[in-house]
């Protein structure tokens, strides 16, 4: 356990990291790697435990970290309410907790030091603004533009935030062009899987051959959406596509095909979220709430377009990272 002086810099600090899962998710893997890199940079030690998608196991993992005497815990909660026993145990032990990527139930927030994530509405709005500008360039500033979003599951918070943000960005641009009528089709859902996204987008594109804009709320569905549009005969000059995540495969697509359908990818930067979570853990260890006012720290995100995709493309990375 670090002493007072070490807590101020992070050197010697022991940070427990309770991860909801890693296997099968490049995003979560990158999140953890960002945290590990930042801990190494400042001379802290990071104790990582992976719950593998099991809330009961995650609560047990936190008890293990408490027993090991960590100074602070970073948690990526598997269930916002189900981790309540962990939050209470950490409070009883006097160990501050930082949540990252997903947060805890609002009833538990008073006992949390900081929540680190991207502002999903704001990040989605970046993609919406670019898509609107590209649509005006391609289709002109009059007439009808049909748009459809592909989310994860009906009613899930991620889909709602990302699509609401996208439409807010789109509308900010289009309100200056009253000659354009935006026709928003019902959102379709692909369960965050490419194979599950294929049929819904194929069906809506077949039923709407005048579809102009498609917004995927996660890069993980991109391949299936492309296949679905191809099967409907709408992959090419007929369509503008925007996506969300900043996955390196999507960035490379824009590098290789700058005039292709994919014209914007909003990046949520898991590496930077992980690194920021460790920085907030250091602030928590020294009791500096000023580093996380309001108990929330939204990282700065970006939207990548064909114009700057080469700057963000790093073949050895899985997701976009912040650029200086």
C-alpha positions as CSV (number, residue, x, y, z in Angstrom):
1,X,0.0,0.0,0.0
2,X,1.4,3.4,-1.0
3,X,2.2,6.1,1.6
4,X,0.8,9.7,1.4
5,X,3.6,11.1,-0.8
6,X,3.4,8.2,-3.3
7,X,-0.4,8.6,-3.5
8,X,0.1,12.1,-4.9
9,X,2.0,10.9,-8.0
10,X,0.7,7.3,-8.3
11,X,4.2,5.8,-7.8
12,X,3.9,2.7,-5.6
13,X,0.1,2.9,-5.6
14,X,-1.6,-0.5,-5.8
15,X,-4.7,-0.2,-8.0
16,X,-7.2,-3.0,-8.1
17,X,-9.0,-3.4,-11.4
18,X,-12.2,-5.4,-11.4
19,X,-13.1,-6.1,-15.1
20,X,-16.5,-7.3,-16.1
21,X,-15.0,-9.4,-18.9
22,X,-12.2,-9.5,-21.4
23,X,-12.5,-12.6,-23.5
24,X,-14.1,-12.1,-26.9
25,X,-14.0,-8.3,-26.7
26,X,-11.2,-6.3,-28.3
27,X,-12.8,-3.2,-26.9
28,X,-12.6,-4.4,-23.3
29,X,-9.1,-5.7,-23.9
30,X,-8.0,-2.3,-25.2
31,X,-9.7,-0.6,-22.2
32,X,-7.6,-2.7,-19.8
33,X,-4.4,-2.2,-21.8
34,X,-4.8,1.5,-21.6
35,X,-5.1,1.3,-17.8
36,X,-2.1,-1.0,-17.5
37,X,0.0,1.3,-19.7
38,X,-0.9,4.4,-17.6
39,X,-0.2,2.5,-14.3
40,X,3.2,1.4,-15.6
41,X,4.0,5.0,-16.7
42,X,3.4,6.4,-13.3
43,X,5.0,3.5,-11.4
44,X,1.8,2.1,-9.9
45,X,1.0,-1.6,-9.7
46,X,-2.3,-2.8,-11.2
47,X,-3.9,-5.9,-9.9
48,X,-6.3,-7.2,-12.6
49,X,-9.2,-9.6,-11.9
50,X,-11.6,-10.7,-14.7
51,X,-15.2,-11.6,-13.8
52,X,-15.8,-13.1,-17.2
53,X,-19.4,-11.7,-17.3
54,X,-20.4,-13.1,-13.9
55,X,-21.6,-10.5,-11.3
56,X,-21.3,-12.9,-8.4
57,X,-17.7,-13.5,-9.4
58,X,-17.1,-9.8,-9.7
59,X,-18.3,-9.2,-6.2
60,X,-16.0,-12.0,-5.0
61,X,-13.1,-10.4,-7.0
62,X,-13.6,-7.1,-5.2
63,X,-13.5,-8.9,-1.9
64,X,-10.2,-10.4,-3.0
65,X,-8.8,-7.0,-3.9
66,X,-9.8,-5.7,-0.5
67,X,-8.1,-8.6,1.2
68,X,-4.9,-7.9,-0.9
69,X,-4.9,-4.3,0.5
70,X,-5.2,-2.3,-2.6
71,X,-5.3,1.5,-2.3
72,X,-8.1,2.1,-4.8
73,X,-10.3,0.1,-7.1
74,X,-11.2,0.7,-10.8
75,X,-14.4,-1.3,-11.7
76,X,-16.0,-2.0,-15.0
77,X,-19.4,-3.1,-13.5
78,X,-21.1,-6.1,-15.0
79,X,-24.4,-5.2,-13.5
80,X,-25.1,-1.6,-12.3
81,X,-27.1,-2.7,-9.3
82,X,-25.7,-6.2,-8.8
83,X,-22.3,-4.8,-7.8
84,X,-23.9,-3.1,-4.8
85,X,-22.3,-5.5,-2.3
86,X,-18.9,-4.5,-3.7
87,X,-19.5,-0.8,-3.4
88,X,-20.6,-1.3,0.2
89,X,-17.6,-3.5,1.0
90,X,-15.3,-0.9,-0.5
91,X,-17.0,1.9,1.5
92,X,-16.6,-0.1,4.7
93,X,-13.0,-0.7,4.0
94,X,-12.3,2.9,3.2
95,X,-11.2,2.2,-0.4
96,X,-12.4,4.6,-3.1
97,X,-13.8,3.2,-6.3
98,X,-13.7,4.6,-9.9
99,X,-16.1,3.1,-12.4
100,X,-15.2,3.0,-16.1
101,X,-17.2,2.4,-19.3
102,X,-20.3,1.3,-17.5
103,X,-21.5,2.9,-14.2
104,X,-23.4,1.8,-11.2
105,X,-27.0,2.3,-10.3
106,X,-27.9,5.9,-9.3
107,X,-28.5,4.7,-5.7
108,X,-24.8,3.7,-5.5
109,X,-23.3,6.8,-7.1
110,X,-22.9,8.7,-3.7
111,X,-20.4,6.0,-2.7
112,X,-18.4,6.2,-5.9
113,X,-15.5,8.6,-6.5
114,X,-15.8,9.0,-10.3
115,X,-17.3,7.6,-13.4
116,X,-15.1,7.6,-16.6
117,X,-16.6,7.1,-20.0
118,X,-17.4,8.9,-23.2
119,X,-20.4,11.2,-23.5
120,X,-22.3,9.0,-25.9
121,X,-24.8,11.6,-27.0
122,X,-22.0,14.1,-27.7
123,X,-19.9,11.6,-29.5
124,X,-22.8,10.4,-31.6
125,X,-23.5,14.0,-32.5
126,X,-20.1,14.3,-34.0
127,X,-20.9,11.6,-36.5
128,X,-24.3,13.1,-37.2
129,X,-22.9,16.5,-38.1
130,X,-20.4,15.0,-40.5
131,X,-23.1,12.8,-42.1
132,X,-25.3,15.8,-42.6
133,X,-22.6,17.8,-44.3
134,X,-21.7,14.9,-46.5
135,X,-25.4,14.4,-47.4
136,X,-25.7,18.0,-48.4
137,X,-22.6,17.7,-50.6
138,X,-23.9,14.6,-52.2
139,X,-27.7,15.2,-52.5
140,X,-27.9,19.0,-52.4
141,X,-29.9,21.2,-50.1
142,X,-33.4,20.4,-51.2
143,X,-35.5,17.3,-51.3
144,X,-36.0,14.2,-49.1
145,X,-33.3,12.3,-47.3
146,X,-34.2,9.0,-45.7
147,X,-32.1,7.9,-42.8
148,X,-32.0,4.7,-40.7
149,X,-30.1,3.8,-37.5
150,X,-29.0,0.3,-36.6
151,X,-28.7,-0.2,-32.9
152,X,-28.1,-3.1,-30.5
153,X,-31.4,-4.0,-28.8
154,X,-34.8,-2.2,-28.5
155,X,-34.8,0.0,-25.5
156,X,-31.1,-0.3,-24.6
157,X,-29.5,2.8,-23.3
158,X,-26.5,2.7,-25.5
159,X,-28.6,2.6,-28.7
160,X,-30.8,5.4,-27.5
161,X,-28.0,7.7,-26.5
162,X,-26.0,7.1,-29.6
163,X,-28.9,7.6,-32.0
164,X,-30.3,10.6,-30.1
165,X,-26.9,12.2,-30.3
166,X,-26.5,11.4,-34.0
167,X,-29.9,13.0,-34.8
168,X,-29.0,16.1,-32.7
169,X,-25.8,16.6,-34.7
170,X,-27.7,16.0,-37.9
171,X,-30.5,18.4,-37.1
172,X,-28.0,21.2,-36.0
173,X,-26.7,21.1,-39.6
174,X,-30.0,20.6,-41.4
175,X,-31.9,23.3,-39.6
176,X,-29.9,25.7,-41.7
177,X,-31.2,24.0,-44.8
178,X,-35.0,24.1,-44.7
179,X,-35.3,22.7,-48.2
180,X,-34.2,19.3,-46.9
181,X,-36.8,17.0,-45.4
182,X,-35.3,14.3,-43.2
183,X,-37.4,11.1,-43.1
184,X,-36.2,9.1,-40.1
185,X,-37.1,5.5,-40.5
186,X,-37.7,3.2,-37.5
187,X,-34.5,2.1,-35.9
188,X,-33.5,-1.5,-36.6
189,X,-31.5,-3.7,-34.3
190,X,-28.6,-6.1,-34.8
191,X,-27.8,-7.2,-31.3
192,X,-24.3,-5.8,-31.6
193,X,-23.4,-8.6,-34.0
194,X,-22.7,-8.4,-37.8
195,X,-24.7,-11.5,-38.6
196,X,-27.7,-10.2,-36.7
197,X,-27.5,-6.8,-38.4
198,X,-27.5,-8.2,-42.0
199,X,-31.2,-9.1,-42.4
200,X,-32.7,-6.0,-40.8
201,X,-30.7,-3.6,-42.9
202,X,-31.2,-5.6,-46.0
203,X,-35.0,-5.6,-45.4
204,X,-35.2,-1.9,-44.8
205,X,-33.0,-1.1,-47.8
206,X,-35.0,-3.4,-50.0
207,X,-38.3,-1.7,-48.9
208,X,-36.7,1.8,-49.2
209,X,-34.6,1.9,-52.4
210,X,-34.3,5.6,-51.9
211,X,-32.5,5.2,-48.6
212,X,-29.7,7.7,-48.4
213,X,-28.0,7.5,-44.9
214,X,-27.2,4.6,-42.6
215,X,-25.9,5.0,-39.1
216,X,-24.4,2.0,-37.4
217,X,-24.3,2.4,-33.6
218,X,-21.2,0.1,-33.4
219,X,-18.4,-0.9,-35.7
220,X,-18.9,-4.5,-34.7
221,X,-22.0,-4.6,-36.9
222,X,-20.4,-3.0,-39.9
223,X,-19.5,-6.1,-41.9
224,X,-23.1,-7.4,-41.7
225,X,-24.6,-4.0,-42.6
226,X,-22.3,-3.8,-45.6
227,X,-23.4,-7.3,-46.7
228,X,-27.1,-6.4,-46.2
229,X,-26.8,-3.2,-48.2
230,X,-24.9,-5.0,-51.0
231,X,-27.6,-7.7,-51.2
232,X,-30.2,-4.9,-51.5
233,X,-28.2,-3.2,-54.2
234,X,-27.4,-0.1,-52.2
235,X,-23.7,-0.3,-51.4
236,X,-21.8,2.3,-53.5
237,X,-22.5,5.8,-54.6
238,X,-26.2,5.5,-53.5
239,X,-25.5,5.6,-49.8
240,X,-23.7,7.5,-47.0
241,X,-22.7,5.6,-43.9
242,X,-21.6,6.7,-40.5
243,X,-20.5,4.5,-37.6
244,X,-19.5,4.6,-33.9
245,X,-16.5,3.1,-32.1
246,X,-13.4,4.1,-34.0
247,X,-12.4,0.6,-34.7
248,X,-9.2,0.3,-36.8
249,X,-10.9,-1.7,-39.5
250,X,-13.3,1.1,-40.2
251,X,-10.5,3.6,-40.2
252,X,-8.6,1.6,-42.7
253,X,-11.7,1.4,-44.9
254,X,-11.8,5.2,-45.1
255,X,-8.0,5.3,-45.8
256,X,-8.4,2.8,-48.6
257,X,-11.7,4.1,-50.0
258,X,-12.0,7.8,-49.2
259,X,-14.9,8.2,-51.6
260,X,-16.7,5.1,-50.4
261,X,-19.9,5.0,-48.4
262,X,-18.3,5.1,-45.0
263,X,-17.7,8.8,-44.3
264,X,-17.6,9.2,-40.5
265,X,-16.7,7.0,-37.5
266,X,-17.2,8.5,-34.0
267,X,-14.5,7.2,-31.7
268,X,-15.0,6.3,-28.1
269,X,-11.4,5.5,-27.4
270,X,-11.2,2.6,-25.0
271,X,-7.5,3.0,-24.5
272,X,-8.0,6.6,-23.3
273,X,-10.9,5.6,-21.1
274,X,-8.6,3.0,-19.4
275,X,-5.8,5.5,-18.9
276,X,-8.1,8.2,-17.6
277,X,-9.6,5.7,-15.1
278,X,-6.1,5.1,-13.7
279,X,-5.5,8.9,-13.4
280,X,-8.8,9.2,-11.6
281,X,-7.8,6.4,-9.3
282,X,-4.7,8.3,-8.4
283,X,-6.9,11.4,-7.7
284,X,-9.2,9.2,-5.6
285,X,-6.3,7.8,-3.5
286,X,-5.3,11.3,-2.5
287,X,-8.9,12.5,-2.1
288,X,-8.8,15.1,-4.8
289,X,-12.4,15.3,-5.9
290,X,-11.6,18.4,-8.0
291,X,-10.2,16.1,-10.6
292,X,-13.7,14.6,-11.1
293,X,-16.3,17.3,-10.4
294,X,-19.8,16.0,-10.3
295,X,-18.4,12.4,-10.1
296,X,-18.2,12.2,-13.9
297,X,-15.2,12.5,-16.2
298,X,-16.1,12.3,-19.9
299,X,-13.1,11.8,-22.1
300,X,-12.6,14.0,-25.2
301,X,-13.7,12.0,-28.2
302,X,-13.4,12.7,-31.9
303,X,-14.9,11.7,-35.2
304,X,-12.7,10.3,-38.0
305,X,-13.4,11.1,-41.6
306,X,-11.6,10.1,-44.9
307,X,-9.9,13.5,-44.7
308,X,-8.0,12.6,-41.5
309,X,-8.2,8.8,-41.4
310,X,-4.6,8.3,-42.3
311,X,-3.6,10.3,-39.2
312,X,-5.5,8.0,-36.9
313,X,-4.7,4.7,-38.7
314,X,-2.2,2.7,-36.6
315,X,-2.2,-1.0,-37.8
316,X,-1.0,-2.3,-34.4
317,X,-3.9,-0.7,-32.6
318,X,-7.4,-2.0,-32.4
319,X,-9.1,1.3,-31.8
320,X,-8.4,5.0,-32.3
321,X,-6.5,6.7,-29.5
322,X,-6.4,10.5,-28.8
323,X,-3.9,12.5,-30.8
324,X,-1.8,15.3,-29.4
